[in-house]
Amino acid sequence: MNNEQSQAPLHGVTLEMILTRLVEQHGWDELGRRITIKCFTDDPSIKSSLKFLRRTPWARKKVEELYLRTIKKTT
């Protein structure tokens, strides 16, 4: 089981790391265009976005999927 976890693409990557990378890569405007959620479009910040994403599984899933697509393109 440990080996399976270490091979998962998001293993060891925090939500804050994911969000920071996406903001650096795309910027808030593009992020809000790709994933239309208020915390990305109205006065966005890492702190407020993390709070929302931690409570909203469907939104977190979209962010994680975008992150995985983003890192695939850069590797």
TORPA-4810 file (N, C-alpha, C, O; in nm, 3 decimals):
<nodes>
NODE_1_0.083_-0.120_0.000_0.000_0.000_0.000_0.087_0.126_0.000_0.055_0.222_-0.070_M
NODE_2_0.193_0.128_0.075_0.283_0.243_0.078_0.338_0.274_-0.060_0.345_0.391_-0.099_N
NODE_3_0.376_0.171_-0.134_0.430_0.189_-0.268_0.326_0.250_-0.361_0.358_0.334_-0.445_N
NODE_4_0.200_0.207_-0.347_0.093_0.261_-0.429_0.073_0.410_-0.402_0.055_0.488_-0.495_E
NODE_5_0.077_0.449_-0.274_0.059_0.589_-0.239_0.171_0.674_-0.295_0.146_0.784_-0.345_Q
NODE_6_0.293_0.628_-0.289_0.406_0.708_-0.334_0.406_0.725_-0.486_0.470_0.816_-0.538_S
NODE_7_0.336_0.639_-0.558_0.329_0.650_-0.703_0.211_0.736_-0.750_0.202_0.769_-0.868_Q
NODE_8_0.121_0.771_-0.659_0.009_0.857_-0.694_0.062_0.996_-0.730_0.149_1.048_-0.660_A
NODE_9_0.012_1.056_-0.838_0.068_1.183_-0.885_0.055_1.298_-0.785_0.135_1.392_-0.790_P
NODE_10_-0.041_1.293_-0.696_-0.059_1.402_-0.600_-0.003_1.368_-0.461_-0.019_1.446_-0.367_L
NODE_11_0.062_1.253_-0.449_0.117_1.213_-0.319_0.224_1.312_-0.274_0.320_1.338_-0.347_H
NODE_12_0.207_1.365_-0.155_0.304_1.459_-0.100_0.288_1.602_-0.147_0.366_1.689_-0.109_G
NODE_13_0.187_1.628_-0.229_0.164_1.764_-0.281_0.043_1.822_-0.207_-0.066_1.765_-0.212_V
NODE_14_0.063_1.933_-0.139_-0.047_1.994_-0.064_-0.135_2.078_-0.157_-0.094_2.117_-0.266_T
NODE_15_-0.256_2.103_-0.111_-0.347_2.187_-0.187_-0.288_2.327_-0.204_-0.305_2.389_-0.309_L
NODE_16_-0.220_2.376_-0.103_-0.158_2.508_-0.114_-0.049_2.509_-0.221_-0.036_2.606_-0.296_E
NODE_17_0.030_2.401_-0.229_0.132_2.391_-0.333_0.068_2.389_-0.471_0.117_2.454_-0.564_M
NODE_18_-0.039_2.315_-0.485_-0.111_2.306_-0.613_-0.162_2.443_-0.655_-0.139_2.487_-0.768_I
NODE_19_-0.230_2.510_-0.564_-0.289_2.639_-0.595_-0.182_2.744_-0.627_-0.197_2.822_-0.721_L
NODE_20_-0.076_2.745_-0.550_0.033_2.839_-0.574_0.094_2.818_-0.712_0.120_2.914_-0.785_T
NODE_21_0.115_2.694_-0.749_0.172_2.662_-0.880_0.079_2.706_-0.993_0.123_2.762_-1.093_R
NODE_22_-0.050_2.681_-0.975_-0.146_2.719_-1.079_-0.154_2.870_-1.095_-0.163_2.921_-1.207_L
NODE_23_-0.149_2.943_-0.984_-0.154_3.089_-0.991_-0.027_3.142_-1.058_-0.034_3.234_-1.139_V
NODE_24_0.088_3.084_-1.025_0.213_3.125_-1.089_0.210_3.096_-1.239_0.255_3.177_-1.320_E
NODE_25_0.158_2.981_-1.274_0.156_2.936_-1.413_0.053_3.012_-1.497_0.083_3.052_-1.610_Q
NODE_26_-0.067_3.030_-1.443_-0.178_3.082_-1.521_-0.224_3.223_-1.481_-0.276_3.297_-1.564_H
NODE_27_-0.205_3.258_-1.355_-0.258_3.385_-1.305_-0.403_3.367_-1.263_-0.471_3.274_-1.306_G
NODE_28_-0.451_3.458_-1.177_-0.588_3.447_-1.127_-0.692_3.461_-1.237_-0.793_3.390_-1.236_W
NODE_29_-0.670_3.551_-1.333_-0.769_3.572_-1.439_-0.791_3.445_-1.520_-0.905_3.405_-1.544_D
NODE_30_-0.683_3.383_-1.561_-0.693_3.260_-1.641_-0.749_3.146_-1.557_-0.829_3.065_-1.606_E
NODE_31_-0.709_3.139_-1.432_-0.760_3.035_-1.343_-0.911_3.050_-1.326_-0.984_2.951_-1.329_L
NODE_32_-0.958_3.173_-1.309_-1.101_3.199_-1.298_-1.176_3.170_-1.427_-1.294_3.134_-1.424_G
NODE_33_-1.110_3.186_-1.540_-1.173_3.154_-1.668_-1.185_3.002_-1.685_-1.287_2.952_-1.733_R
NODE_34_-1.081_2.931_-1.646_-1.081_2.785_-1.662_-1.171_2.714_-1.562_-1.237_2.615_-1.595_R
NODE_35_-1.173_2.765_-1.438_-1.257_2.707_-1.333_-1.338_2.822_-1.275_-1.287_2.900_-1.194_I
NODE_36_-1.460_2.831_-1.315_-1.543_2.945_-1.278_-1.598_2.928_-1.137_-1.707_2.873_-1.117_T
NODE_37_-1.521_2.975_-1.040_-1.566_2.979_-0.902_-1.532_3.117_-0.847_-1.429_3.176_-0.882_I
NODE_38_-1.619_3.166_-0.761_-1.610_3.304_-0.712_-1.475_3.334_-0.645_-1.424_3.445_-0.657_K
NODE_39_-1.419_3.237_-0.574_-1.294_3.265_-0.503_-1.177_3.287_-0.600_-1.071_3.334_-0.558_C
NODE_40_-1.194_3.256_-0.728_-1.091_3.282_-0.829_-1.120_3.411_-0.908_-1.030_3.468_-0.969_F
NODE_41_-1.246_3.455_-0.906_-1.283_3.569_-0.990_-1.307_3.698_-0.913_-1.289_3.806_-0.968_T
NODE_42_-1.348_3.688_-0.787_-1.381_3.807_-0.708_-1.281_3.823_-0.593_-1.288_3.751_-0.494_D
NODE_43_-1.189_3.917_-0.607_-1.089_3.946_-0.505_-1.017_3.819_-0.459_-1.021_3.785_-0.340_D
NODE_44_-0.951_3.748_-0.551_-0.891_3.619_-0.518_-0.769_3.631_-0.427_-0.694_3.729_-0.432_P
NODE_45_-0.751_3.530_-0.345_-0.631_3.516_-0.264_-0.610_3.368_-0.236_-0.703_3.288_-0.243_S
NODE_46_-0.487_3.333_-0.205_-0.456_3.193_-0.174_-0.538_3.151_-0.052_-0.599_3.044_-0.051_I
NODE_47_-0.538_3.234_0.051_-0.606_3.199_0.177_-0.756_3.174_0.157_-0.807_3.072_0.204_K
NODE_48_-0.825_3.264_0.090_-0.970_3.246_0.072_-1.000_3.129_-0.021_-1.098_3.057_-0.001_S
NODE_49_-0.916_3.109_-0.120_-0.936_2.997_-0.212_-0.915_2.864_-0.142_-0.990_2.769_-0.164_S
NODE_50_-0.811_2.855_-0.058_-0.787_2.732_0.016_-0.904_2.699_0.107_-0.946_2.584_0.116_L
NODE_51_-0.957_2.799_0.173_-1.071_2.778_0.263_-1.189_2.720_0.186_-1.253_2.625_0.231_K
NODE_52_-1.219_2.777_0.070_-1.330_2.728_-0.012_-1.302_2.588_-0.065_-1.388_2.501_-0.057_F
NODE_53_-1.184_2.567_-0.119_-1.152_2.438_-0.181_-1.150_2.324_-0.080_-1.185_2.211_-0.114_L
NODE_54_-1.109_2.352_0.041_-1.107_2.247_0.144_-1.248_2.204_0.184_-1.267_2.092_0.231_R
NODE_55_-1.346_2.292_0.166_-1.485_2.260_0.202_-1.569_2.216_0.083_-1.685_2.178_0.101_R
NODE_56_-1.513_2.221_-0.037_-1.593_2.197_-0.158_-1.524_2.093_-0.247_-1.443_2.127_-0.332_T
NODE_57_-1.557_1.966_-0.226_-1.488_1.858_-0.297_-1.491_1.870_-0.450_-1.390_1.841_-0.515_P
NODE_58_-1.604_1.910_-0.509_-1.612_1.917_-0.656_-1.516_2.023_-0.710_-1.455_2.003_-0.816_W
NODE_59_-1.501_2.134_-0.639_-1.411_2.239_-0.684_-1.266_2.196_-0.667_-1.182_2.222_-0.753_A
NODE_60_-1.237_2.131_-0.555_-1.100_2.082_-0.532_-1.060_1.983_-0.642_-0.947_1.984_-0.691_R
NODE_61_-1.155_1.897_-0.680_-1.127_1.799_-0.784_-1.091_1.869_-0.916_-0.998_1.827_-0.985_K
NODE_62_-1.164_1.973_-0.950_-1.135_2.047_-1.074_-0.996_2.110_-1.069_-0.923_2.110_-1.168_K
NODE_63_-0.959_2.164_-0.953_-0.827_2.226_-0.936_-0.718_2.120_-0.948_-0.617_2.142_-1.014_V
NODE_64_-0.738_2.006_-0.884_-0.639_1.898_-0.892_-0.625_1.847_-1.035_-0.514_1.818_-1.080_E
NODE_65_-0.735_1.835_-1.107_-0.730_1.789_-1.246_-0.655_1.889_-1.334_-0.575_1.850_-1.418_E
NODE_66_-0.679_2.018_-1.314_-0.607_2.120_-1.390_-0.458_2.115_-1.357_-0.374_2.128_-1.446_L
NODE_67_-0.425_2.097_-1.231_-0.285_2.086_-1.191_-0.217_1.967_-1.261_-0.106_1.980_-1.313_Y
NODE_68_-0.283_1.854_-1.262_-0.226_1.735_-1.326_-0.205_1.758_-1.476_-0.103_1.716_-1.532_L
NODE_69_-0.301_1.825_-1.541_-0.283_1.856_-1.683_-0.168_1.955_-1.703_-0.093_1.945_-1.800_R
NODE_70_-0.154_2.049_-1.611_-0.049_2.150_-1.619_0.089_2.089_-1.603_0.180_2.122_-1.679_T
NODE_71_0.105_2.000_-1.506_0.238_1.942_-1.484_0.274_1.843_-1.595_0.392_1.823_-1.624_I
NODE_72_0.173_1.781_-1.657_0.201_1.693_-1.770_0.261_1.770_-1.887_0.351_1.723_-1.956_K
NODE_73_0.208_1.892_-1.909_0.256_1.974_-2.021_0.398_2.025_-1.999_0.472_2.046_-2.095_K
NODE_74_0.435_2.044_-1.873_0.567_2.102_-1.844_0.674_1.996_-1.823_0.792_2.030_-1.808_T
NODE_75_0.636_1.870_-1.821_0.738_1.764_-1.802_0.766_1.691_-1.930_0.848_1.600_-1.932_T
</nodes>
